[in-house]
Amino acid sequence: MSRIAIAALVLLLAVPCAQAKLPPAPPKSPAEQAAAAEKAKEAAAKDAAELAAAMDRAVANYRKNKGLPPEQPAAPAKAANGQKKHK
């Protein structure tokens, strides 16, 4: 057989194998579902904390490279007489 015929045969046999479906996973018990939900919740909290830290580093790096002063924590606005301003 020629190489082209062998390649065509391989492709014809590979297509049904690539489209085969796996059997569905067995249903999870309520305890497994709760554990998976807790794990997802912890992962989301960890991702949020990592994102916040990365954003803080990016801001600090930007300020350092642009020659800007470091960001100061926001202080409540006060009027000239020492009392808070009302909006």
C-alpha positions in Angstrom: 0.0 0.0 0.0 1.1 3.5 -0.6 1.7 5.9 2.2 -1.3 8.0 1.2 -3.6 5.0 1.5 -2.2 4.2 4.9 -2.6 7.8 6.1 -6.2 7.8 4.9 -6.9 4.6 6.7 -5.4 5.9 9.9 -7.5 9.1 9.7 -10.7 7.1 9.0 -10.1 4.9 12.0 -9.0 7.8 14.3 -12.2 9.9 13.7 -14.6 7.6 15.6 -12.2 7.1 18.4 -11.8 10.9 18.9 -15.6 11.4 19.0 -16.2 8.6 21.5 -17.8 9.8 24.8 -16.9 8.7 28.3 -19.6 7.3 30.5 -21.1 9.9 32.9 -19.6 10.3 36.3 -21.5 8.8 39.2 -23.6 11.3 41.2 -21.9 12.8 44.2 -23.2 12.4 47.7 -24.3 15.5 49.6 -21.1 15.3 51.8 -18.9 15.2 48.6 -20.8 18.1 47.2 -20.4 20.2 50.4 -16.7 19.4 50.4 -16.3 20.4 46.8 -18.2 23.6 47.4 -16.0 24.4 50.4 -12.9 23.7 48.4 -14.1 26.0 45.6 -14.9 28.7 48.1 -11.4 28.5 49.6 -9.8 28.6 46.2 -11.8 31.7 45.2 -10.8 33.4 48.4 -7.1 32.5 47.8 -7.3 33.8 44.2 -8.9 37.0 45.3 -6.1 37.6 47.9 -3.4 36.8 45.3 -5.1 39.2 42.9 -5.2 42.0 45.5 -1.6 41.5 46.4 -0.6 41.5 42.7 -2.5 44.7 42.1 -0.8 46.4 45.1 2.6 45.3 43.8 1.7 46.7 40.3 0.6 50.0 41.8 3.8 50.3 43.9 6.0 49.4 40.9 4.2 52.0 38.7 4.6 54.7 41.4 8.3 53.8 41.9 9.1 53.8 38.2 7.2 57.1 37.6 8.8 58.8 40.5 5.5 59.3 42.3 5.4 59.3 46.1 4.1 56.1 47.8 0.4 56.0 48.3 -0.7 57.2 51.7 -3.8 55.8 53.5 -6.9 57.9 53.0 -7.5 60.2 56.0 -11.0 61.6 56.7 -11.5 65.1 55.4 -11.7 67.8 58.1 -13.0 71.3 57.9 -10.8 74.3 58.8 -12.3 74.3 62.3 -11.3 70.7 63.0 -14.7 69.1 62.3 -15.6 66.7 59.6 -17.1 68.1 56.4 -20.6 67.1 55.5 -21.5 66.3 51.9 
